[in-house]
Amino acid sequence: MIFLGLKMKIQHEETETKGSFYILAEDEKIAELTYSKAGNDKIILDHTEVSDKHRGESLGKKLVYHSVDFARKHNLKILPLCPYARAVFSKNKDIRDVT
């Protein structure tokens, strides 16, 4: 879990085939990045969503970077199918080692 401030933190949920990284603010989910597992060594970033109230706060980008840290820690590759995640990868060379 990564804390973004006193009242926001990134959390992670995972099932056998899917998962998500999400940000809670005062127990409300305000941003989420979902993924699907593709075998034992790859995750596919499916969808990024940020509540209207929190747009422009770089929360989606923080979730993408968190997924990169997760992939590095677990020796995974990422396939960014989500248009937002794909744009973050295309603009930031420092995270492309996991693609």
Legacy VTK file of the C-alpha trace (Angstrom):
# vtk DataFile Version 3.0
C-alpha trace
ASCII
DATASET POLYDATA
POINTS 99 float
0.000 0.000 0.000
1.387 3.434 -0.942
0.163 6.551 0.823
-0.363 9.624 -1.357
-1.368 11.880 1.477
-3.016 11.688 4.842
-6.322 10.503 3.437
-5.367 8.767 0.149
-3.691 5.417 -0.395
-3.151 3.007 -3.281
-4.489 -0.450 -2.630
-4.400 -3.677 -4.601
-6.934 -6.450 -5.095
-6.342 -9.596 -7.097
-8.239 -12.709 -8.088
-7.031 -15.699 -10.072
-7.458 -13.909 -13.413
-7.877 -10.192 -12.721
-6.755 -7.416 -10.449
-6.920 -3.723 -9.749
-4.949 -0.931 -8.174
-7.154 1.754 -6.711
-7.009 4.903 -4.651
-9.224 5.467 -1.684
-9.949 8.874 -0.221
-11.893 8.756 3.003
-13.042 5.204 2.165
-14.300 6.204 -1.302
-12.740 4.720 -4.446
-11.721 7.757 -6.503
-9.407 6.154 -9.084
-8.853 2.640 -10.411
-6.611 0.798 -12.861
-7.774 -2.705 -13.741
-5.777 -5.516 -15.299
-6.129 -9.083 -16.522
-3.522 -11.759 -16.053
-2.027 -13.268 -19.210
-0.240 -16.360 -17.987
2.218 -16.244 -15.109
4.469 -13.523 -16.463
2.282 -10.779 -17.950
-0.549 -8.442 -16.999
-2.737 -6.520 -19.417
-3.760 -3.048 -18.278
-7.443 -2.863 -19.290
-8.944 0.337 -17.964
-8.092 3.465 -15.997
-10.784 5.585 -14.411
-10.618 8.666 -12.181
-13.654 10.306 -10.628
-14.618 13.652 -12.169
-13.930 15.389 -8.869
-10.269 14.276 -8.934
-9.346 14.720 -12.596
-6.173 16.689 -13.171
-4.503 15.376 -9.984
-2.318 12.805 -11.846
-4.002 9.938 -10.023
-4.227 7.822 -13.190
-0.513 8.309 -13.813
0.271 7.344 -10.210
-1.686 4.126 -10.706
0.209 3.318 -13.909
3.528 3.902 -12.147
2.354 1.743 -9.253
1.553 -1.060 -11.718
5.103 -0.705 -13.094
6.566 -1.046 -9.593
4.367 -4.103 -9.036
5.523 -5.645 -12.332
9.178 -5.044 -11.518
8.806 -6.547 -8.052
7.086 -9.669 -9.422
9.121 -10.033 -12.660
6.096 -9.376 -14.862
5.689 -7.713 -18.226
2.890 -5.223 -18.927
0.782 -4.933 -22.056
-0.913 -1.510 -21.826
-4.141 -1.907 -23.835
-5.904 0.876 -21.953
-5.509 4.063 -24.045
-4.549 6.145 -21.002
-1.924 3.658 -19.790
-0.572 3.315 -23.337
-0.158 7.110 -23.516
1.719 7.161 -20.190
4.090 4.457 -21.462
4.645 6.271 -24.753
5.590 9.516 -22.959
7.841 7.990 -20.275
10.849 5.964 -21.440
11.877 5.163 -17.866
9.019 2.654 -17.459
9.254 0.823 -20.772
11.508 -1.890 -19.347
8.364 -3.770 -18.278
6.697 -3.755 -21.697
LINES 1 100
99 0 1 2 3 4 5 6 7 8 9 10 11 12 13 14 15 16 17 18 19 20 21 22 23 24 25 26 27 28 29 30 31 32 33 34 35 36 37 38 39 40 41 42 43 44 45 46 47 48 49 50 51 52 53 54 55 56 57 58 59 60 61 62 63 64 65 66 67 68 69 70 71 72 73 74 75 76 77 78 79 80 81 82 83 84 85 86 87 88 89 90 91 92 93 94 95 96 97 98
